[in-house]
Amino acid sequence: MVLVRRSGDSSSRMLAIFLASLVLSLFTATSASAGFRDAFEQYNAQNYPAARIAAEPDAERGNPAAQWLLGTIFLLGQGVDEDTVLARSWFEKSAASNYPPSQAVLGRMFEEGIGGTQDPHAAHNLYYRSAQQGYADAAYLLGRQFYFGRGIEKNGNAALKWLTIAADEGNADAQFLGSKILLTNEIIQADPKQAAIWLTEAAEQGHPKAQLLFGSAMLTGLAGTYNPDKGLDWIRKAAATGLADAEVRLGDLYSEGLNGRPDHARALDWWAKAAQKLNSDAQLRLARAYARGRGTDRNYETAYRWASLAAIQGNTTAADLRDKLISRLRPDEIERADRAVDAELATHNLTQSGHSS
């Protein structure tokens, strides 16, 4: 059984988040006419209809920055209905003028198939053209594509090359992914010292995944420094942002015992936060806790519900636990729990498809 999103475009939302993080860094005097300056000021003031009206004349005349701004407005649905097709059209016009920010965003749209056809090779070319002009965010996207081999052949050395360029320019995403590489011997000999430098910068910029990785590395000394107190502090900061993996990790630490004192109730609270985000690891942990009565009263029906949610997402360990719990429940309890599972999926705009084994 698998999960299917019933409506909406998660890739589009992911790109919107990526794009929104770039907006304030893209305004340069060299590409700004007086009309675009006014449009961008209106945009920063969140007066999106006025920004769109002010940008349109310059965009129609071929100003790539104005075209980029209109693409951004339509992609994010700011003051207008979200229109990824129209957004992509404006980014294409801007990218044709060799405008690096639009090349990077358009590349992501090609990679994800947002607003038109999916073409990872076109994405690769756009990332490369943008990165060659010194645009750090494109260098990150290029390194990321090489690392995961998304639509192109995986190349670890090329990935690290471009990630290093972006990381040295302060791109927190590149610093995080580059650090993951440098903490192992996966591609080159591990370099914990450089990993720690990048993780420090990314964590201090508020990058949740970097905070989690840095904190975990400090707990083990993997990044060259063993500092469990500071490591725990970074993990708490990551969890406070709502990062589900950090919430699971913090729950695990409370369950194992901070300073030798397990706190199963607090562990349960953190796992519950992650479980509500459909994190199957957290859901499995909750199922076990309720089945054992650890940190809470024993409740086989609730345990079955959490195990079912994790099993639907492909967690085979949770599926085994769910099947074992069936013998402890009455038919009406199973039916009630299954209804609760469907309701939980509905809150995430998801439905079940396929058949459980």
C-alpha positions as CSV (number, residue, x, y, z in Angstrom):
1,M,0.0,0.0,0.0
2,V,1.3,3.5,-0.9
3,L,0.3,7.0,-0.3
4,V,-1.0,9.2,-3.1
5,R,-1.4,13.0,-2.9
6,R,-4.9,13.8,-3.8
7,S,-4.4,17.3,-5.1
8,G,-1.8,20.0,-5.2
9,D,1.8,19.9,-6.4
10,S,4.4,19.2,-3.7
11,S,7.3,19.8,-6.1
12,S,5.9,23.2,-6.9
13,R,5.7,24.0,-3.2
14,M,9.2,22.8,-2.7
15,L,10.4,25.1,-5.5
16,A,8.4,28.0,-4.1
17,I,10.2,27.6,-0.7
18,F,13.6,27.5,-2.5
19,L,12.7,30.5,-4.6
20,A,11.4,32.6,-1.6
21,S,14.7,32.1,0.1
22,L,16.5,33.7,-2.7
23,V,14.3,36.8,-3.3
24,L,16.2,39.3,-1.2
25,S,19.6,38.4,-2.6
26,L,18.8,38.9,-6.3
27,F,18.4,42.7,-6.6
28,T,21.4,44.2,-8.3
29,A,21.9,47.7,-9.5
30,T,23.3,46.5,-12.9
31,S,19.9,45.0,-13.8
32,A,17.6,47.5,-12.3
33,S,15.8,50.2,-14.2
34,A,13.8,52.8,-12.3
35,G,10.6,50.9,-13.0
36,F,12.0,47.7,-11.7
37,R,13.4,49.4,-8.6
38,D,9.9,50.5,-7.8
39,A,8.5,47.1,-8.6
40,F,11.1,45.4,-6.3
41,E,10.4,47.9,-3.5
42,Q,6.7,47.1,-3.8
43,Y,7.5,43.4,-3.7
44,N,9.6,43.7,-0.6
45,A,6.7,45.7,1.0
46,Q,4.5,42.7,0.1
47,N,2.3,44.9,-2.1
48,Y,2.3,42.2,-4.8
49,P,-0.4,43.6,-7.1
50,A,1.5,46.9,-7.3
51,A,4.8,45.1,-7.8
52,R,3.3,43.1,-10.7
53,I,1.8,46.2,-12.4
54,A,5.1,48.1,-12.0
55,A,7.2,45.2,-13.4
56,E,5.1,44.4,-16.4
57,P,6.2,47.3,-18.7
58,D,9.9,46.5,-18.2
59,A,9.2,42.8,-18.5
60,E,7.5,43.3,-21.8
61,R,10.4,45.4,-23.0
62,G,12.7,42.5,-22.2
63,N,14.2,43.4,-18.9
64,P,15.4,40.0,-17.4
65,A,15.1,41.1,-13.8
66,A,11.5,42.3,-14.3
67,Q,10.7,39.0,-16.1
68,W,12.3,37.1,-13.2
69,L,10.1,39.1,-10.7
70,L,6.9,38.3,-12.6
71,G,7.9,34.7,-12.8
72,T,8.4,34.7,-9.1
73,I,5.0,36.3,-8.4
74,F,3.1,33.8,-10.5
75,L,5.1,30.8,-9.2
76,L,4.4,31.7,-5.6
77,G,0.8,32.9,-6.2
78,Q,1.5,36.3,-4.6
79,G,-1.5,38.6,-5.2
80,V,-2.5,36.4,-8.2
81,D,-3.6,32.8,-8.7
82,E,-0.7,30.5,-8.8
83,D,0.2,29.8,-12.4
84,T,3.3,27.6,-12.9
85,V,2.9,27.6,-16.7
86,L,2.9,31.4,-16.9
87,A,5.7,31.6,-14.3
88,R,7.9,29.2,-16.4
89,S,7.2,31.3,-19.5
90,W,8.5,34.5,-17.8
91,F,11.6,32.6,-16.4
92,E,12.3,31.2,-19.9
93,K,12.3,34.8,-21.3
94,S,14.6,36.0,-18.6
95,A,16.9,33.0,-18.8
96,A,17.3,33.6,-22.6
97,S,19.0,36.9,-21.6
98,N,21.5,34.8,-19.6
99,Y,20.1,36.1,-16.3
100,P,21.6,33.7,-13.6
101,P,18.8,33.7,-11.1
102,S,16.2,32.8,-13.7
103,Q,18.4,30.1,-15.1
104,A,18.7,28.5,-11.7
105,V,15.0,28.6,-11.0
106,L,14.0,27.5,-14.5
107,G,16.5,24.7,-14.1
108,R,14.7,23.5,-11.0
109,M,11.4,23.7,-12.8
110,F,12.8,21.5,-15.6
111,E,14.3,19.1,-13.1
112,E,11.0,18.7,-11.2
113,G,8.7,19.0,-14.2
114,I,6.9,22.1,-12.9
115,G,4.9,24.2,-15.3
116,G,5.8,22.0,-18.3
117,T,7.8,19.0,-19.3
118,Q,10.4,17.4,-17.1
119,D,13.9,17.5,-18.6
120,P,16.8,17.0,-16.3
121,H,19.4,17.5,-19.1
122,A,17.9,20.9,-19.8
123,A,18.1,21.6,-16.0
124,H,21.7,20.6,-16.0
125,N,22.6,23.0,-18.8
126,L,20.8,25.8,-17.1
127,Y,22.5,25.2,-13.8
128,Y,25.8,25.1,-15.5
129,R,25.3,28.3,-17.4
130,S,24.2,30.1,-14.2
131,A,27.0,28.6,-12.1
132,Q,29.6,29.6,-14.6
133,Q,28.6,33.2,-14.0
134,G,29.4,32.8,-10.3
135,Y,25.8,32.3,-9.1
136,A,26.3,30.3,-5.9
137,D,22.8,28.9,-5.7
138,A,23.1,27.4,-9.2
139,A,26.5,25.9,-8.2
140,Y,24.7,24.2,-5.3
141,L,21.9,22.8,-7.6
142,L,24.5,21.6,-10.0
143,G,26.5,19.9,-7.2
144,R,23.3,18.4,-5.8
145,Q,22.4,17.0,-9.2
146,F,25.8,15.4,-9.7
147,Y,25.6,13.9,-6.2
148,F,22.2,12.3,-6.5
149,G,22.5,11.5,-10.2
150,R,19.1,13.0,-10.9
151,G,18.7,12.7,-14.6
152,I,22.5,12.7,-15.2
153,E,25.3,10.3,-14.3
154,K,26.4,10.5,-10.7
155,N,29.8,12.0,-10.3
156,G,31.0,12.5,-6.7
157,N,34.0,14.5,-7.5
158,A,32.1,16.9,-9.7
159,A,29.4,17.2,-7.0
160,L,32.0,18.1,-4.4
161,K,33.7,20.6,-6.8
162,W,30.5,22.6,-7.3
163,L,29.2,22.2,-3.7
164,T,32.6,23.6,-2.5
165,I,32.2,26.7,-4.8
166,A,28.7,27.3,-3.4
167,A,29.6,26.5,0.2
168,D,32.6,28.9,0.1
169,E,30.1,31.6,-1.0
170,G,28.0,30.9,2.1
171,N,25.3,28.7,0.6
172,A,24.0,26.8,3.6
173,D,22.4,24.0,1.6
174,A,25.8,23.4,-0.1
175,Q,27.6,23.6,3.2
176,F,25.2,20.9,4.6
177,L,25.5,18.5,1.7
178,G,29.2,19.1,1.3
179,S,29.7,18.4,5.0
180,K,27.8,15.1,4.7
181,I,30.3,14.1,2.0
182,L,33.4,15.2,4.0
183,L,32.3,13.3,7.2
184,T,32.7,10.0,5.4
185,N,35.2,8.4,3.0
186,E,32.4,8.1,0.4
187,I,34.0,10.2,-2.3
188,I,37.3,11.4,-1.0
189,Q,39.2,11.0,2.3
190,A,37.1,12.4,5.1
191,D,37.9,16.0,6.2
192,P,36.2,16.5,9.6
193,K,37.9,19.9,10.1
194,Q,36.4,21.4,6.9
195,A,33.1,19.7,7.6
196,A,33.0,21.4,11.0
197,I,33.7,24.8,9.4
198,W,30.9,24.5,6.9
199,L,28.5,23.0,9.5
200,T,29.2,25.9,11.9
201,E,28.4,28.4,9.2
202,A,25.3,26.7,8.0
203,A,24.0,26.0,11.5
204,E,24.5,29.6,12.6
205,Q,22.5,30.7,9.5
206,G,19.6,28.6,10.9
207,H,19.8,25.6,8.5
208,P,17.9,22.9,10.4
209,K,19.5,19.9,8.8
210,A,22.9,21.3,9.3
211,Q,22.1,22.0,13.0
212,L,21.0,18.4,13.4
213,L,24.0,17.0,11.6
214,F,26.4,19.2,13.5
215,G,24.7,18.3,16.8
216,S,24.9,14.6,16.1
217,A,28.5,14.9,15.1
218,M,29.3,16.7,18.3
219,L,27.7,13.9,20.3
220,T,30.1,11.4,18.7
221,G,33.1,13.5,18.0
222,L,32.6,12.8,14.2
223,A,33.4,16.4,13.2
224,G,36.5,16.5,15.3
225,T,35.0,17.9,18.5
226,Y,33.3,15.9,21.2
227,N,30.9,18.2,23.0
228,P,27.7,16.5,24.0
229,D,26.2,19.6,25.7
230,K,26.6,21.8,22.7
231,G,25.6,19.0,20.4
232,L,22.3,18.6,22.3
233,D,21.8,22.3,22.0
234,W,22.1,22.2,18.2
235,I,19.7,19.3,18.0
236,R,17.2,21.2,20.1
237,K,17.5,24.2,17.8
238,A,16.9,22.0,14.8
239,A,13.9,20.4,16.5
240,A,12.5,23.8,17.4
241,T,12.3,24.6,13.7
242,G,9.9,21.7,13.2
243,L,12.4,19.4,11.4
244,A,10.9,16.0,11.9
245,D,14.2,14.1,11.8
246,A,15.5,16.4,14.6
247,E,12.3,15.8,16.6
248,V,12.8,12.0,16.3
249,R,16.5,12.3,17.3
250,L,15.7,14.4,20.3
251,G,13.0,11.9,21.3
252,D,15.5,9.1,21.0
253,L,17.9,11.0,23.3
254,Y,15.3,11.5,25.9
255,S,14.3,7.8,25.7
256,E,18.0,6.7,26.0
257,G,18.5,9.0,28.9
258,L,20.1,12.4,29.0
259,N,22.8,12.3,31.7
260,G,21.7,8.8,32.5
261,R,18.0,9.6,33.2
262,P,15.5,8.4,30.6
263,D,12.4,10.6,30.2
264,H,10.0,8.5,28.3
265,A,7.1,11.0,28.5
266,R,9.2,13.8,26.9
267,A,10.5,11.3,24.3
268,L,6.8,10.6,23.5
269,D,6.1,14.3,23.1
270,W,8.9,14.8,20.5
271,W,8.0,11.6,18.6
272,A,4.4,12.8,18.5
273,K,5.5,16.1,16.8
274,A,7.3,14.2,14.1
275,A,4.6,11.6,13.7
276,Q,2.1,14.3,12.9
277,K,4.3,15.2,10.0
278,L,4.0,11.6,8.7
279,N,7.5,10.6,9.8
280,S,7.2,6.8,9.8
281,D,10.2,6.4,12.2
282,A,8.4,8.5,14.8
283,Q,5.1,6.7,14.2
284,L,6.8,3.3,14.8
285,R,8.4,4.6,18.0
286,L,5.0,5.8,19.2
287,A,3.4,2.5,18.3
288,R,6.0,0.6,20.4
289,A,5.6,3.1,23.3
290,Y,1.8,2.6,23.4
291,A,2.1,-1.1,23.0
292,R,4.5,-1.3,25.9
293,G,3.0,1.4,28.1
294,R,6.3,3.3,28.1
295,G,5.8,7.0,28.9
296,T,2.1,6.6,28.6
297,D,-0.7,4.2,29.5
298,R,-0.7,1.0,27.4
299,N,-3.2,1.3,24.6
300,Y,-3.1,-1.3,21.9
301,E,-5.7,0.5,19.7
302,T,-3.5,3.7,19.6
303,A,-0.4,1.5,19.0
304,Y,-2.2,-0.2,16.1
305,R,-3.2,3.2,14.6
306,W,0.4,4.6,14.6
307,A,1.8,1.3,13.3
308,S,-0.7,1.3,10.5
309,L,0.2,4.9,9.5
310,A,3.9,3.9,9.4
311,A,3.2,0.6,7.5
312,I,1.2,2.5,4.8
313,Q,4.4,4.5,4.1
314,G,6.4,1.3,3.6
315,N,7.8,0.8,7.0
316,T,8.0,-3.0,7.1
317,T,8.9,-3.2,10.8
318,A,5.8,-1.2,11.6
319,A,3.7,-3.6,9.3
320,D,4.9,-6.5,11.4
321,L,4.0,-4.8,14.6
322,R,0.6,-3.8,13.3
323,D,-0.1,-7.5,12.3
324,K,0.9,-8.6,15.8
325,L,-1.4,-6.1,17.4
326,I,-4.5,-7.2,15.5
327,S,-4.8,-10.3,17.8
328,R,-5.1,-7.9,20.8
329,L,-8.0,-5.9,19.4
330,R,-11.7,-6.4,18.9
331,P,-13.1,-5.8,15.4
332,D,-14.8,-2.6,16.5
333,E,-11.5,-1.3,17.8
334,I,-9.7,-2.1,14.5
335,E,-12.5,-0.4,12.6
336,R,-12.3,2.7,14.7
337,A,-8.5,2.8,14.4
338,D,-8.7,2.4,10.6
339,R,-11.1,5.3,10.4
340,A,-8.7,7.4,12.4
341,V,-5.9,6.5,10.0
342,D,-8.0,7.6,7.1
343,A,-8.8,10.8,8.8
344,E,-5.2,11.5,9.6
345,L,-4.2,10.9,6.0
346,A,-7.0,13.3,4.9
347,T,-5.5,16.1,7.0
348,H,-2.4,15.8,4.9
349,N,-4.4,15.6,1.6
350,L,-3.3,12.0,1.1
351,T,-5.2,8.8,0.4
352,Q,-4.3,5.1,0.4
353,S,-3.7,3.3,-2.9
354,G,-3.0,-0.4,-3.5
355,H,-3.3,-3.3,-1.1
356,S,-1.6,-4.2,2.1
357,S,0.3,-7.5,2.1
